[in-house]
Amino acid sequence: MRARREKQHIKGYKALLQSLTAAAIGDQKTAFSMAKLAQKLLPDAESGLPLLLQAQSQPVTDGNYEQVYLTLLQNADTALLGLQGMTQKAILAGDFEKALLLVRQSVEKYPKNTSLLKTLYDLEVKNQQWNAALLTLKRAQKAKIISKEAAAKDRCTIYVVLGDLALADKREDEALSFYKMAMAEGRGDFIPAVTRLACLYQQQGLIKKSISVIEKAWSRAAHPALAKLWANLWADYAQPKNMAHFLWTKKLVGEHPQSFISFLALADAAIEDGLWGEARAALVSAEKISACPEVYNTWVKLEGKSQGSAEAIRQWMDRSRQAEINGAGCGAWVCSKTGRSFAEWVAVIEPEKLFNSLEWDANAYPNPSGKFTKMISSATA
């Protein structure tokens, strides 16, 4: 009997080795059958690894795969592996809600296993449970699972999202509080937070506060969204004081007078004021930095307002189309994980559900369906 048990033990380990080898080369069918044989041959005390191999080699589409993981849960030594395995299967199947429930069970059952916090946080974000994600993020940062810098960046984005949700429900005071917290986390240079706070101040009639927010952000870096907000403020603040649109714009761009965004903003303002010479000079300077569609579209606008010839307008329109073909642009939000680029910032990219992966790149152009392409310039900026 002892000899028979030893022989069975050897066969069990041989089957286990064959299962591991098959799994390594991607032969899931053999890996599963050999793991099942190993479980049958080996004693119950050594059934953890065969069970795990069976679970990992089951196809996601197989409705019975959970039974293997449930068996792992019954063994104290393999219970965590069972929960993690079921979580991974649920994630691969795209069932993020179920995966979140499973990983929460793991965290509650094994509170000392802080490595689970990152998975818990990621799933809370995917399920858009923002308040819970903030609490988990704090725990993960304390456990040094997520760095202080990465945590601050994520918190900034979550506060913006919560502010947007509050604003959609017409809870302006709550939205204002969230946008202020986002500004504090982003140190005042996170453009989505800046633009939202400035817009909300403007809606509430707090024009001077809106101006202050924009000026502080602009002092750090020129951005087209800031120039647009500044132009919108002219009607509420500068126009009643008889300040020309062009002079109002010069008041902002003084911090970055040689930037592409500054030249383009000055050109737009000069056109509004009928200052054709100033508009042309600004557009010539802008084109030297970037021969992009925005420049040529502004040329079209200038020729139309100044009663330019139809031939001149047609030529600028042709250049604008050619610039589009060449892929020239004056900035876009680029996803660091997919390379796709967007004209507007979003917290979560669909359908991948990528969170907080967009970064502003002044040398990119919006291309949400393709790969990131650098701006083609007519001269070095």
C-alpha positions in Angstrom: 0.0 0.0 0.0 2.9 2.4 0.8 4.6 1.5 -2.5 1.3 2.1 -4.3 0.9 5.5 -2.6 4.4 6.5 -3.5 3.9 5.5 -7.1 0.7 7.5 -7.2 2.5 10.5 -5.7 5.2 10.4 -8.4 2.5 10.1 -11.1 0.7 13.1 -9.6 3.8 15.3 -9.6 4.6 14.2 -13.2 1.1 15.2 -14.2 1.5 18.5 -12.3 4.8 19.2 -14.2 3.1 18.4 -17.5 0.3 20.8 -16.7 2.8 23.6 -15.9 4.7 22.9 -19.1 1.5 22.9 -21.2 0.3 26.2 -19.5 3.7 27.8 -20.3 3.3 27.0 -24.1 -0.3 28.0 -24.2 -1.9 24.6 -24.4 -4.8 25.3 -22.1 -6.6 22.0 -22.9 -3.7 19.8 -21.9 -2.9 22.0 -18.9 -6.4 21.6 -17.6 -6.6 17.8 -18.1 -3.2 17.2 -16.5 -4.0 19.5 -13.5 -7.2 17.6 -13.0 -5.3 14.3 -13.1 -2.7 15.7 -10.6 -5.5 16.7 -8.2 -6.9 13.1 -8.4 -3.5 11.5 -7.7 -2.1 13.8 -5.1 -3.4 14.0 -1.5 -5.8 16.7 -0.4 -3.1 18.6 1.5 -1.3 19.1 -1.9 -4.4 19.9 -4.0 -3.9 23.7 -4.0 -1.6 24.1 -7.0 -3.5 21.6 -9.2 -6.7 23.4 -8.5 -5.2 26.8 -9.3 -3.9 25.4 -12.6 -7.3 24.1 -13.5 -8.8 27.5 -12.7 -6.3 29.4 -14.8 -6.6 27.1 -17.8 -10.4 27.2 -17.9 -11.7 29.4 -20.8 -13.5 32.6 -19.8 -16.6 31.5 -21.7 -16.9 28.3 -19.7 -19.8 28.8 -17.2 -18.4 26.2 -14.9 -15.0 27.9 -14.2 -16.2 29.4 -10.9 -16.6 26.0 -9.4 -12.8 25.4 -9.4 -12.2 28.8 -7.7 -15.0 28.0 -5.2 -13.0 24.8 -4.3 -9.9 27.0 -3.8 -11.9 29.1 -1.4 -12.6 26.1 0.9 -8.9 25.7 1.5 -7.3 28.2 3.9 -4.0 28.1 2.0 -5.5 28.7 -1.4 -8.5 30.9 -0.5 -6.8 34.2 -1.5 -5.7 32.6 -4.8 -9.3 31.6 -5.3 -10.6 35.1 -4.8 -7.9 36.6 -6.9 -8.5 34.1 -9.7 -12.2 34.8 -9.8 -11.5 38.5 -9.8 -9.1 38.1 -12.7 -11.6 36.0 -14.7 -14.3 38.6 -14.1 -12.1 41.4 -15.3 -11.1 39.5 -18.4 -14.8 38.9 -19.1 -15.5 42.6 -18.7 -17.7 42.1 -15.6 -16.1 44.9 -13.5 -19.0 45.1 -11.1 -18.6 41.4 -10.1 -14.8 41.8 -10.0 -15.2 44.7 -7.6 -17.4 42.7 -5.2 -14.8 39.9 -5.2 -11.8 42.0 -4.6 -13.7 43.8 -1.7 -14.2 40.3 -0.2 -10.4 39.7 -0.5 -9.6 43.0 1.1 -12.0 42.4 4.0 -10.7 38.9 4.5 -7.0 39.7 4.2 -6.6 43.3 5.4 -2.9 42.9 5.9 -2.4 42.2 2.2 -2.1 45.8 1.1 -1.2 44.8 -2.5 -4.9 44.2 -3.1 -5.6 47.9 -2.6 -4.4 48.9 -6.1 -6.7 46.4 -7.7 -9.6 47.6 -5.5 -8.9 51.2 -6.4 -8.7 50.5 -10.1 -12.0 48.6 -10.1 -13.8 51.3 -8.1 -12.6 53.8 -10.7 -13.9 51.6 -13.5 -17.2 51.3 -11.8 -17.2 55.1 -11.2 -17.6 54.8 -7.5 -15.6 58.0 -7.0 -16.1 58.5 -3.2 -15.1 55.0 -2.4 -12.1 55.4 -4.8 -10.9 58.4 -2.8 -10.9 56.5 0.4 -9.1 53.5 -1.1 -6.6 55.9 -2.8 -5.8 57.3 0.6 -5.2 53.8 2.0 -3.0 52.8 -1.0 -0.9 56.0 -0.7 -0.4 55.4 3.1 0.7 51.8 2.3 3.0 53.1 -0.4 1.3 51.1 -3.1 0.6 54.3 -5.0 3.1 57.2 -5.0 2.3 60.5 -3.4 2.6 62.3 -6.8 0.4 59.7 -8.6 -2.2 59.9 -5.8 -2.4 63.7 -6.0 -2.9 63.6 -9.8 -5.7 61.0 -9.5 -7.4 62.9 -6.6 -7.3 66.1 -8.7 -9.1 64.3 -11.6 -11.7 62.7 -9.2 -12.5 66.0 -7.7 -13.1 67.5 -11.2 -15.4 64.5 -11.9 -17.3 65.0 -8.7 -17.6 68.7 -9.4 -19.1 68.0 -12.8 -21.6 65.6 -11.3 -22.6 68.2 -8.7 -22.9 70.9 -11.3 -25.1 68.6 -13.4 -27.4 68.3 -10.4 -27.4 72.1 -10.0 -25.4 71.9 -6.7 -23.2 74.9 -7.6 -21.7 75.4 -4.1 -20.7 71.7 -3.9 -19.2 71.9 -7.4 -17.3 75.0 -6.5 -15.8 73.2 -3.4 -14.7 70.2 -5.5 -13.1 72.4 -8.2 -11.2 74.3 -5.5 -9.9 71.0 -4.1 -8.9 69.9 -7.6 -7.0 73.2 -8.0 -5.2 72.6 -4.6 -4.2 69.1 -5.6 -3.1 70.2 -9.1 -1.3 73.3 -7.7 -3.4 75.5 -10.0 -2.0 74.3 -13.3 -4.4 71.4 -14.1 -6.3 73.0 -17.1 -9.6 71.1 -16.7 -9.9 72.3 -13.1 -8.8 75.8 -14.0 -11.4 76.2 -16.8 -14.2 74.8 -14.7 -13.5 77.0 -11.7 -13.1 80.1 -13.9 -16.4 79.3 -15.8 -18.3 78.7 -12.6 -17.0 82.0 -11.1 -18.1 83.8 -14.3 -21.6 82.2 -14.1 -21.9 83.4 -10.5 -20.9 86.9 -11.5 -17.6 86.7 -9.7 -15.7 88.1 -12.6 -12.6 89.3 -10.7 -12.1 85.8 -9.2 -12.4 84.3 -12.6 -9.8 86.7 -14.0 -7.4 85.8 -11.1 -7.7 82.1 -11.7 -7.0 82.5 -15.5 -4.1 84.9 -15.0 -2.4 82.6 -12.4 -2.8 79.5 -14.7 -1.6 81.5 -17.8 1.5 82.6 -15.9 2.6 79.0 -15.7 1.8 78.1 -19.3 -0.1 79.4 -22.3 -3.0 77.3 -23.2 -5.8 77.8 -25.9 -8.5 77.0 -23.4 -7.3 79.9 -21.2 -7.2 82.3 -24.1 -10.8 81.3 -25.0 -12.0 81.9 -21.5 -10.2 85.3 -21.4 -11.9 86.3 -24.6 -15.3 85.4 -23.2 -14.6 87.6 -20.1 -14.1 90.7 -22.3 -17.9 91.2 -22.7 -18.5 91.0 -19.0 -15.6 93.0 -17.7 -13.5 95.0 -20.2 -16.2 96.0 -22.8 -18.2 98.0 -20.2 -15.0 99.9 -19.4 -14.5 100.7 -23.1 -11.4 98.6 -23.3 -10.8 97.3 -26.8 -10.8 93.6 -27.3 -7.2 93.7 -28.7 -5.9 95.6 -25.6 -7.7 93.2 -23.3 -6.0 90.3 -25.0 -2.6 92.0 -24.8 -3.2 92.3 -21.1 -3.2 88.5 -20.8 -0.5 87.4 -23.3 2.2 89.6 -21.8 3.5 86.6 -19.8 4.1 84.6 -23.0 4.2 87.1 -25.9 6.1 84.8 -28.3 3.9 81.7 -27.9 1.7 80.4 -30.8 -1.4 80.6 -28.6 -0.7 84.3 -27.9 -0.3 85.2 -31.5 -3.5 83.4 -32.5 -5.4 85.1 -29.7 -4.1 88.5 -30.7 -5.1 87.9 -34.3 -8.6 87.0 -33.3 -9.0 90.0 -31.1 -7.5 92.3 -33.7 -10.0 91.0 -36.3 -12.9 91.7 -33.9 -11.6 95.3 -33.5 -11.0 95.8 -37.2 -7.3 96.2 -36.7 -6.3 94.4 -40.0 -2.6 95.3 -39.8 -2.2 94.0 -36.3 -4.1 90.8 -37.2 -1.9 90.1 -40.2 1.3 90.7 -38.2 0.1 88.3 -35.5 -0.8 85.6 -38.1 2.5 85.9 -39.8 4.3 85.3 -36.5 1.9 82.4 -35.7 2.5 80.7 -39.0 6.2 80.7 -38.5 5.7 78.6 -35.4 3.0 76.2 -36.7 1.5 76.0 -40.2 -1.7 74.5 -38.9 -5.4 74.7 -40.0 -6.2 77.1 -37.1 -3.8 79.7 -38.6 -5.3 79.5 -42.1 -8.9 79.5 -40.9 -8.1 82.7 -39.1 -6.6 84.1 -42.3 -9.9 83.2 -44.0 -11.8 85.0 -41.3 -9.6 88.1 -41.7 -10.0 88.2 -45.4 -13.7 87.9 -45.1 -14.0 90.6 -42.5 -11.6 93.0 -44.3 -13.4 92.4 -47.6 -10.5 90.6 -49.1 -10.6 89.0 -52.6 -12.4 85.7 -53.2 -9.1 84.4 -54.6 -7.2 85.1 -51.4 -9.9 83.4 -49.3 -9.8 80.4 -51.6 -6.0 80.1 -51.3 -6.1 80.2 -47.5 -8.9 77.6 -47.5 -6.7 75.4 -49.7 -3.8 75.8 -47.3 -6.0 74.9 -44.4 -7.0 71.6 -46.1 -3.4 70.8 -46.9 -2.4 71.5 -43.3 -5.0 69.0 -42.2 -3.7 66.4 -44.5 -0.2 67.0 -43.2 -1.4 66.5 -39.7 -0.4 69.9 -38.4 -2.0 71.1 -35.2 -1.7 73.4 -32.2 -2.1 71.0 -29.4 -4.2 68.1 -28.2 -4.9 65.8 -25.2 -2.9 62.7 -25.8 -3.5 59.3 -24.1 -0.3 58.0 -22.7 -1.5 54.4 -23.1 -3.2 54.2 -26.5 -1.6 57.2 -28.3 -5.0 58.5 -29.3 -5.4 62.3 -29.1 -8.5 64.4 -28.3 -9.5 68.0 -28.7 -11.3 68.0 -25.3 -10.1 66.5 -22.0 -12.1 63.6 -20.5 -11.5 61.8 -17.2 -12.3 58.3 -18.6 -11.6 57.2 -22.2 -14.2 54.9 -23.7 -14.5 52.0 -24.6 -11.2 51.1 -22.8 -12.3 52.8 -19.6 -8.8 54.3 -19.1 -8.8 56.7 -16.3 -6.7 59.9 -16.1 -4.5 58.9 -19.0 -4.6 62.2 -21.0 -1.8 64.7 -21.0 -1.7 68.0 -22.9 0.9 68.1 -25.7 1.3 71.4 -27.6 2.9 69.5 -30.5 0.0 67.2 -31.2 -3.3 67.4 -33.1 -6.7 65.7 -32.3 -6.8 62.2 -33.8 -9.1 60.1 -31.5 -9.2 57.1 -33.9 -5.5 56.8 -34.7 -2.0 57.0 -33.3 -0.3 60.1 -31.9 1.4 62.2 -34.6 3.7 65.1 -34.0 2.9 68.6 -35.3 4.5 69.5 -38.6 6.0 73.0 -38.2 7.2 75.4 -40.8 9.9 76.6 -38.3 11.3 75.6 -34.9 9.2 77.1 -32.2 
